[in-house]
């Protein structure tokens, strides 16, 4: 990261928000909370580029904006099969 908690605090205050959620940095654990959860980094590509071995996560928010992180790993290579060929929906034809 090239910014710190002071800049994050200023951005949050200026924009009247409580938290920034971003998804543009590989996080080996799938997600990371920074500075008392003022900034959250989430990464949803498990085993990025088939070589990083990282976990991935999805962030769910409920109606009260409570955060639930769902972590997952890549499927084992022997579990993956060829992509299924499905017909295109009519709106693509």
N, C-alpha and C positions, 0 to 999 in steps of 0.2 A: 504494500500500500504506500502511496505517496502523500497521504494526508493523515492527520491525527485527530484526537478527540476534540480539540478546540475548534477545528474546522467543521467537524460533524455537529458539535453543539450549536455553532453559529447557523449552519444550514437548517437544522431542525427548528430552531427558534424563528428564523426568518420566514420559514415556510409553514409554521404552525403545525408541525407534525411531531410524532413521538419516536419514529423509527425509520431507518432506511433499510430496505432489503435489496440486495444486489446479487447478481448471478453471473459474474464474469471472471471468476478466478477459481482455479482448481483448488479444492479443499479435500485433502485425503480422507477426512472423517465424514464427508458429505455436506457438512455445514459447520459454521463457526459463529459464535456470538462475540462481538467486540464491544468494549466499553459499556458494560451493564446493559447489553442488548439494544443499545442505541443504533448499532449497525450490525446487520446479519448478512453473512455471505453464504449462499447456498449453491450447491453444484449437483446437477441432476444427471450427469453422464458417468455411470459406473465403469471402472476400468478404462478410463479415457484413452482413446487411440489404441486400444487393445494392449496397452503396455504399462499403464500407470498403477494398476492394482488398487485404485481408490474406491471408496464407497461413494454412494450418491444419496440424495435426500430430496424430499418434497416437503414443502411447508404448507400446512393446512391452517386456515383461520376460521374460527367459528363466528357466530353472530356477535359475540362480544370481543372479537379480535384476540382471543386466546390462541396462542401458537402451539401447534403440535407438529413435530418433525417426524417424518416417516423415512427411516434409513433403509437402503437396500444395496445389494451387491449385484454384480453382473451375473447372468446365468452361466453355468458351467459350459464349456465348449461342447461337450458331448450332448448337452441338453438342447442346444440350438440346432434347429433344422433349417432347411431351405425356406425362404419366404413363401408364404401361401399366395397363390394367384387367385385373386378375387376379382370378379367383374367390377368394372367402374360403375359407380352410381349413375343413374340416368342424367343427372345434371351435368356430368362431364362429357356426355356423348353429343 
